[in-house]
């Protein structure tokens, strides 16, 4: 008798992260002693600001190792409320409208689990961060992809949004600034998207983890528009701008009505965030030295953006779309004779790791995503190897 599958059917459509697949390849090759320059992960090469580490160690030494509230340590929620006021102009009540989570990934999962029922449709703009589509599938929802056009700078096509809306549309997910494109959506576009959401009673999950990495001061939170607090669930955290990816510190902010069902999911997912880390962050986030370190990181990413575009300008048969935020750049490799997956595989043989963009959306097979969260020295060495690959390919084709 054939063994009956014990696994949930909803898992069958869920894909492993294309980013993590490349990262695992890098680890394996490095363990074999090979030199690999990794430009694949959204991993700042900076260390967490010293003030945050010290305040957290103080909390740990003070035995702040017990449960916090399910919603999170109140002192940190108050700081997040102040931060949100600065970024969105909206007041979020620290008692009832904010939840601390174990990173943005948990925040995305909790929100989708709380809002999406089987058969609900969720509009996702592609190329998109890998978690969105797969989290929707885990909820038995239906991802509805809207491919964004490189020729339009990966901006949102509002007519396409209107065409995709049905009576089953429950949510729209946006990531602003965007991973992997680096696009920052215009105020006018967001305002019109808000109007569409309100008219059709559609919720917007706004992933704003890169909002401090905005190089032309274009970022506007979608929650800041009229009557959008009730329609918007903000997910954010400290991983990127504060170089705290391993701390897993995120948060969710929305109206009390929206937060309550999310809290139920959070309670039975992780219970609460690490208490001593929350206390440390609450004490340190306003320190001037911490603010200065964060600003230095943002300024450095800005410089690296310029540097990586200069490097790409020297590469025959590679083109790119200028990023305005985050720390990624989408590169079209089609003129090399390879698609994105083939180019990434070949480039790994030359000791450079990038991510094929097909993992962010099926319409982007000709692109790779390159991260400039790594040091300038690493980027420079990577492009020595990239140019060597391009030279070898050209010789083989001649």
Secondary structure as GFF3:
##gff-version 3
##sequence-region A 1 398
A	DSSP	three_ten_helix	9	11	.	.	.	ID=ss1
A	DSSP	alpha_helix	18	31	.	.	.	ID=ss2
A	DSSP	beta_strand	37	38	.	.	.	ID=ss3
A	DSSP	alpha_helix	50	61	.	.	.	ID=ss4
A	DSSP	alpha_helix	74	88	.	.	.	ID=ss5
A	DSSP	beta_strand	98	101	.	.	.	ID=ss6
A	DSSP	alpha_helix	103	115	.	.	.	ID=ss7
A	DSSP	beta_strand	121	126	.	.	.	ID=ss8
A	DSSP	alpha_helix	130	138	.	.	.	ID=ss9
A	DSSP	beta_strand	142	147	.	.	.	ID=ss10
A	DSSP	three_ten_helix	150	152	.	.	.	ID=ss11
A	DSSP	alpha_helix	158	164	.	.	.	ID=ss12
A	DSSP	beta_strand	169	175	.	.	.	ID=ss13
A	DSSP	alpha_helix	187	200	.	.	.	ID=ss14
A	DSSP	beta_strand	203	207	.	.	.	ID=ss15
A	DSSP	three_ten_helix	222	224	.	.	.	ID=ss16
A	DSSP	beta_strand	232	237	.	.	.	ID=ss17
A	DSSP	three_ten_helix	245	247	.	.	.	ID=ss18
A	DSSP	beta_strand	250	253	.	.	.	ID=ss19
A	DSSP	alpha_helix	256	267	.	.	.	ID=ss20
A	DSSP	alpha_helix	275	284	.	.	.	ID=ss21
A	DSSP	alpha_helix	288	313	.	.	.	ID=ss22
A	DSSP	beta_strand	319	321	.	.	.	ID=ss23
A	DSSP	beta_strand	328	332	.	.	.	ID=ss24
A	DSSP	three_ten_helix	334	336	.	.	.	ID=ss25
A	DSSP	alpha_helix	340	349	.	.	.	ID=ss26
A	DSSP	beta_strand	352	353	.	.	.	ID=ss27
A	DSSP	beta_strand	355	356	.	.	.	ID=ss28
A	DSSP	three_ten_helix	357	360	.	.	.	ID=ss29
A	DSSP	beta_strand	367	371	.	.	.	ID=ss30
A	DSSP	alpha_helix	376	397	.	.	.	ID=ss31
###
